[in-house]
Amino acid sequence: MQAWRVHENGEPGEVMRLEETAAPTPGEGQVVLKVRAANINFPDALLCRGQYQVRPPLPFTPGVEICGETEDGRRVIANPALPYGGFAEYTVADAAAVLPAPDALDDAEAAALHIGYQTGWFGLHRRAALQPGETLLVHAAAGGVGSAAVQLGKAAGAKVIGVVGGPDKVRVAEELGCDVVIDRRTDDLVSVVKESTGGRGADVVYDPVGGDAYAKSTKCVAFEGRILVVGFASGVIPTPALNHALVKNYSVVGLHWGLYNTKDPEAVRRCHDTLTELAAKGAIKPLISERVALKDGAAAVQRVADGVTTGRVAIVPEGA
């Protein structure tokens, strides 16, 4: 089969190589899946760079989220078991964690439903307890993680303020349904949030960016607000001033969704059922900006790493 493999760490566009290799052999409790579509996540770039919290042995195949097909023809979504990632024609996954792909979504959309939307749902509902009528501020709202949070926030009855960079991403955020869109390159984020909330600020902040995004969030979070720390796409991990959280009476809440797969896998399945229902109603639909062939995978991962994409980019192997 063909698979993208990383033999040394570095930028995805430089270290990913498309190779002919043997199909993976499943271990105990694993299943082989034919890859119908693989969604590109920012962690795939971090894996290539050797900067992710998981460091698979070299060589490995990136790709942490797929829509696949079982040997008996069932269409499923899964997180591949590294080092046999999803940027390949075949992969392996833990059988117990394989979930049915929603009928309402095509292969690329289904591949993008899992990590971003599960993260969004657990973050907004289980960690931040978002309530109808509250204001949700979403950083990187036109990206894969942010766009999922925007849709889930609207489905929950929140007012959503989206933060993006540049006019093209402003249009994407507006189309996603943001009530207010802030262009961080030209707008004063703090003043716009305060103005659009009558001075109250945002009740929940969804931050996959870190750095300056986090710093500005602390200046416009509401009384009893919750800043949800999801990731650090900026490359800068903030150092919270806890005296500030005390004085302003807000919470800083962390979310590592992957822990639920081991700590509470049944909650992941219940969440998947909820997401499937929302997709069937049309309340959520992953934004797929590009569908690329397997041969173009390295360049696509590099674009995601560089932060120039909107929504999700999916690799669709030829013949899938």
JOFEN-V432006 format. One record per backbone hydrogen bond with DSSP energy under -0.5 kcal/mol. CO is the residue of the C=O (numbers start at 1). NH is the residue of the N-H. Records with the same first field share a line. If there is no record, write none. Layout:
BEGIN
CO=NH ; NH
END
This chain:
BEGIN
1=21
2=89
3=19
5=7 ; 17
6=59 ; 60
11=14 ; 15
12=16
15=7
17=5 ; 19
19=3 ; 21
24=26
27=30
29=95 ; 96
31=93
33=91
34=36 ; 69
37=67
38=315
39=41
41=44 ; 45
42=45 ; 46
43=47
44=48
45=49
46=50 ; 51 ; 52
47=50
48=10
54=56
60=6 ; 62
61=85
62=87
63=86
65=39
66=78
67=36 ; 37
68=76
69=34
70=73
74=70 ; 76
75=101
76=68
77=99
78=66 ; 80
80=82
81=84
83=61 ; 85
84=92
86=88
87=4
89=35
91=33
92=81
93=31
94=97
95=98
99=77
102=105
106=110
107=111
108=112
110=113 ; 114
113=117
114=118
115=119
116=120
117=121
118=122
119=123
120=124
121=125 ; 126
122=126 ; 127
123=128
124=130
131=134
134=136 ; 159
135=137 ; 203 ; 204
136=138 ; 161
137=139 ; 206
138=141 ; 163
140=143 ; 146
142=311
143=147
144=148
145=149
146=150
147=151
148=152
149=153
150=154
151=155
152=156
153=158
154=157
157=133
158=160
159=136 ; 161
160=162 ; 179 ; 180
161=138
162=182
163=140 ; 141
164=184
166=170
167=171
168=172
169=173
170=174
171=175
172=176
173=177 ; 178
174=177
180=162
182=164 ; 184
183=186 ; 187
187=189
188=192
189=193
190=194
191=195
192=196
193=197
194=197 ; 199
195=198
197=200
202=222
203=226
204=137
205=207 ; 228
206=139 ; 208
207=230 ; 231
208=233
209=234
210=213 ; 214
211=215
212=216
213=217
214=218
216=219
217=220
220=202
222=225
225=251
226=205 ; 228
227=229 ; 253
228=207 ; 230
229=255
232=235
235=237
236=211 ; 238
238=240
240=242
241=244 ; 245
242=246
243=247
244=248
245=249 ; 250
249=224
251=227 ; 253
253=229
255=257
256=259
257=260
258=261
259=262 ; 263
260=264
264=267 ; 268
265=269
266=270
267=271
268=272
269=273
270=274
271=275
272=276
273=277
274=278
275=279
276=280
277=281
278=282 ; 283 ; 284
279=282
286=288
287=289 ; 312
290=314
292=316
293=296
294=297
296=300
297=301
298=302
299=303
300=304
301=305
302=306
303=307 ; 308
304=307
311=144
312=289 ; 290
313=40
314=292 ; 316
315=38 ; 317
316=294
317=320
END
